[in-house]
Amino acid sequence: MIAGFFRYCRLKWSVTALIVPAVAYTAAQTALYLFGLGSFPRFALYSLAVAVWDIWSVQLLLRYLPGQAFYGSRLAVLVISVHAALHTFSLILASSDLLFGLAKSASESLPIYYIAICMSLAKAFALLAMVIEKLINDLKIAAEIDGMTGLANRSSLIDRGEELLMRCREEGVKFAVLFVDIDQFKAINDDLGHHAGDIALKAFASIVKDIFDEEDDICGRYGGEEFVCLLTGDSATNVVRKSEMLRSRLAHKPIRIGGHALTMTVSIGVATDDGEICLLRLIKRADGALYESKNSGRDRVTLAV
């Protein structure tokens, strides 16, 4: 179970660190049985082990919980915490009984025993809900995010972009489209291989994330080496300035690929919203400005008029 939590939280884990406590617990329980110390010490040791492992699980979830998880993980934290509290309480009762030499009848232990079984079942259902929630979130991300760059894919870009455009028009906020194309990208694949092309795409996406606001702006991979960024709240002058910042940073920051230093340039077309045309036509207008940049020698920004 702990190994599953490590995997869920995307953490590295050591097999030894998990096997040693399990072996130690098994050896201790075996020794208690062989020395005939009765069932209560074994029950106390079991409660201690369960409480420790539950607290460990909760700590992992609270500290390293993936950002997409919500309801399932919170339910798991709640149920596991209650489960740990129950076994801690059982441990305290068992310890006091052992300390004062009291014997407990089987009938007095049964309520706690049955409650523990019910809580174990609840924990199993909570863990199942947590896993299902993660699978749903992973599928949602796969449907909306480009796996290579981590930016929005084309369909997600358009869907979210149309909503963003409508909201900007309702609120009177400026809206602009950047259409970006990596210059001579085919040559990168042909000369250095497709692996180099993948590295170049990831490096480009990393710079895009640094320059543009991920909360207010939407950037996505439109296809191949073409990218579209939807910017809000900036005048045409500021949009062009940000575009130049992107172009300049790429041109002056070579990417190390094996023994090669690859310098990338981009051509960019910019179109601002006039309050009338739809998003796809606005993207097409930015695409037209992009081709003006290409025809003018590449590595430049052109504002559509």
MOZI-V765622 format. One record per residue. RES is the residue in one letter. SS is DSSP state (~ for helix, > for strand, _ for the rest). PHI is phi as a letter, one per 20 degrees, with the letter a starting at -180 (999 if undefined). D_LAST is the distance of its C-alpha to the last C-alpha in Angstrom with 2 decimals. Layout:
RES:SS:PHI:D_LAST ; RES:SS:PHI:D_LAST
This chain:
M:_:999:60.74 ; I:~:f:59.79 ; A:~:f:58.36 ; G:~:f:56.23 ; F:~:f:54.93 ; F:~:f:54.07 ; R:~:f:52.16 ; Y:~:f:50.42 ; C:_:e:49.30 ; R:_:l:48.22 ; L:_:d:50.91 ; K:_:f:53.24 ; W:_:c:56.85 ; S:_:d:60.20 ; V:~:f:62.69 ; T:~:f:65.54 ; A:~:f:64.36 ; L:~:e:64.53 ; I:~:f:67.68 ; V:~:g:69.88 ; P:~:f:69.80 ; A:~:f:70.43 ; V:~:f:73.38 ; A:~:f:74.76 ; Y:~:f:74.60 ; T:~:f:76.32 ; A:~:f:79.01 ; A:~:f:79.67 ; Q:~:f:80.01 ; T:~:f:82.34 ; A:~:f:84.47 ; L:~:f:84.81 ; Y:~:f:85.92 ; L:~:f:88.40 ; F:_:e:90.00 ; G:_:m:90.47 ; L:_:e:88.94 ; G:_:n:88.15 ; S:~:e:84.99 ; F:~:f:83.89 ; P:~:f:82.95 ; R:~:f:80.98 ; F:~:f:79.23 ; A:~:f:78.43 ; L:~:f:77.02 ; Y:~:f:74.92 ; S:~:f:73.52 ; L:~:f:72.74 ; A:~:f:70.91 ; V:~:f:68.85 ; A:~:f:67.93 ; V:~:f:66.86 ; W:~:f:64.72 ; D:~:f:63.15 ; I:~:f:62.33 ; W:~:f:60.86 ; S:~:f:58.67 ; V:~:f:57.44 ; Q:~:f:56.70 ; L:~:f:54.58 ; L:~:f:52.61 ; L:~:f:52.02 ; R:~:e:51.06 ; Y:~:c:48.99 ; L:_:f:47.81 ; P:_:g:44.56 ; G:_:f:41.73 ; Q:_:f:41.20 ; A:_:f:44.85 ; F:_:b:45.99 ; Y:~:f:48.59 ; G:~:f:50.64 ; S:~:f:50.89 ; R:~:f:51.84 ; L:~:f:54.48 ; A:~:f:55.78 ; V:~:f:56.02 ; L:~:f:57.91 ; V:~:f:60.33 ; I:~:f:61.02 ; S:~:f:61.65 ; V:~:f:64.14 ; H:~:f:65.72 ; A:~:f:66.14 ; A:~:f:67.60 ; L:~:f:70.07 ; H:~:f:71.35 ; T:~:f:71.51 ; F:~:f:73.66 ; S:~:f:75.82 ; L:~:f:76.21 ; I:~:f:77.36 ; L:~:f:79.89 ; A:~:f:81.14 ; S:~:f:81.46 ; S:~:f:83.44 ; D:~:f:85.72 ; L:~:f:86.36 ; L:~:f:86.91 ; F:_:e:89.54 ; G:_:m:91.03 ; L:_:e:90.21 ; A:_:d:90.17 ; K:_:d:87.75 ; S:_:f:88.64 ; A:~:f:86.45 ; S:~:f:85.99 ; E:~:f:84.53 ; S:~:e:81.96 ; L:~:f:80.89 ; P:~:g:78.45 ; I:~:f:76.48 ; Y:~:f:76.67 ; Y:~:f:75.25 ; I:~:f:72.54 ; A:~:f:71.55 ; I:~:f:71.31 ; C:~:f:69.10 ; M:~:f:66.82 ; S:~:f:66.59 ; L:~:f:65.49 ; A:~:f:62.94 ; K:~:f:61.62 ; A:~:f:61.31 ; F:~:f:59.28 ; A:~:f:57.05 ; L:~:f:56.39 ; L:~:f:55.63 ; A:~:f:53.13 ; M:~:f:51.50 ; V:~:f:51.20 ; I:~:f:49.84 ; E:~:f:47.21 ; K:~:f:46.17 ; L:~:f:45.97 ; I:~:f:43.78 ; N:~:f:41.43 ; D:~:f:41.34 ; L:~:f:40.48 ; K:~:f:37.71 ; I:~:f:36.23 ; A:~:f:36.61 ; A:~:f:34.73 ; E:~:d:31.75 ; I:>:d:31.61 ; D:_:f:30.94 ; G:_:f:34.31 ; M:_:f:33.18 ; T:_:d:30.67 ; G:_:n:31.61 ; L:_:e:28.04 ; A:>:f:27.27 ; N:_:e:27.52 ; R:~:f:25.04 ; S:~:f:26.79 ; S:~:f:27.33 ; L:~:g:23.72 ; I:~:f:22.55 ; D:~:f:25.48 ; R:~:f:25.14 ; G:~:f:21.35 ; E:~:f:21.64 ; E:~:f:24.27 ; L:~:f:22.30 ; L:~:f:19.25 ; M:~:f:21.76 ; R:~:f:23.56 ; C:~:f:20.60 ; R:~:f:19.79 ; E:~:f:23.51 ; E:~:e:23.86 ; G:_:m:20.77 ; V:_:e:19.57 ; K:_:f:16.03 ; F:>:b:14.95 ; A:>:b:12.66 ; V:>:c:12.98 ; L:>:d:13.72 ; F:>:d:14.60 ; V:>:d:17.21 ; D:>:c:19.38 ; I:>:f:22.56 ; D:_:f:22.86 ; Q:_:l:25.99 ; F:~:f:27.34 ; K:~:f:29.59 ; A:~:f:31.26 ; I:~:f:32.15 ; N:~:f:33.90 ; D:~:f:35.58 ; D:~:e:36.80 ; L:~:d:37.71 ; G:_:n:38.13 ; H:~:f:36.53 ; H:~:f:38.07 ; A:~:f:36.03 ; G:~:f:32.87 ; D:~:f:33.86 ; I:~:f:34.44 ; A:~:f:31.04 ; L:~:f:29.35 ; K:~:f:31.49 ; A:~:f:30.79 ; F:~:f:27.02 ; A:~:f:27.46 ; S:~:f:29.72 ; I:~:f:27.20 ; V:~:g:24.52 ; K:~:f:27.20 ; D:~:f:27.97 ; I:~:e:24.50 ; F:_:e:23.23 ; D:_:e:25.24 ; E:_:f:27.07 ; E:_:e:28.00 ; D:_:e:24.65 ; D:_:d:22.26 ; I:>:c:22.64 ; C:>:c:22.40 ; G:>:b:23.63 ; R:>:e:24.34 ; Y:>:e:22.41 ; G:>:q:24.67 ; G:_:m:26.41 ; E:_:d:24.58 ; E:>:d:21.27 ; F:>:c:20.55 ; V:>:c:18.26 ; C:>:d:18.26 ; L:>:d:17.60 ; L:>:d:17.53 ; T:>:c:18.61 ; G:_:n:19.18 ; D:_:d:16.84 ; S:_:f:14.19 ; A:~:g:10.89 ; T:~:f:13.03 ; N:~:f:15.86 ; V:~:f:14.08 ; V:~:f:12.95 ; R:~:f:16.55 ; K:~:f:18.10 ; S:~:f:16.27 ; E:~:f:17.67 ; M:~:f:20.96 ; L:~:f:21.13 ; R:~:f:20.39 ; S:~:f:22.88 ; R:~:f:25.57 ; L:~:f:25.66 ; A:~:f:25.81 ; H:_:d:28.63 ; K:_:c:30.64 ; P:_:f:32.47 ; I:>:d:33.92 ; R:>:e:37.63 ; I:>:c:38.53 ; G:_:m:42.21 ; G:_:e:42.85 ; H:>:d:39.29 ; A:>:d:36.61 ; L:>:e:33.30 ; T:_:d:30.13 ; M:_:d:26.98 ; T:_:c:23.44 ; V:>:c:20.27 ; S:>:d:16.84 ; I:>:c:14.16 ; G:>:d:10.77 ; V:>:c:9.29 ; A:>:c:7.74 ; T:>:d:8.92 ; D:_:f:11.07 ; D:_:d:10.70 ; G:_:n:14.43 ; E:_:c:14.70 ; I:_:e:14.02 ; C:_:e:16.48 ; L:~:f:16.38 ; L:~:f:16.73 ; R:~:f:13.75 ; L:~:f:11.70 ; I:~:f:13.41 ; K:~:f:12.74 ; R:~:f:8.95 ; A:~:f:9.77 ; D:~:f:12.33 ; G:~:f:10.19 ; A:~:f:8.50 ; L:~:f:12.19 ; Y:~:f:13.45 ; E:~:f:11.49 ; S:~:f:13.34 ; K:~:f:16.44 ; N:~:f:16.39 ; S:_:e:15.97 ; G:_:o:19.16 ; R:_:m:18.61 ; D:_:l:19.29 ; R:_:b:15.95 ; V:>:d:12.86 ; T:>:c:9.26 ; L:>:e:6.39 ; A:_:f:3.80 ; V:_:d:0.00
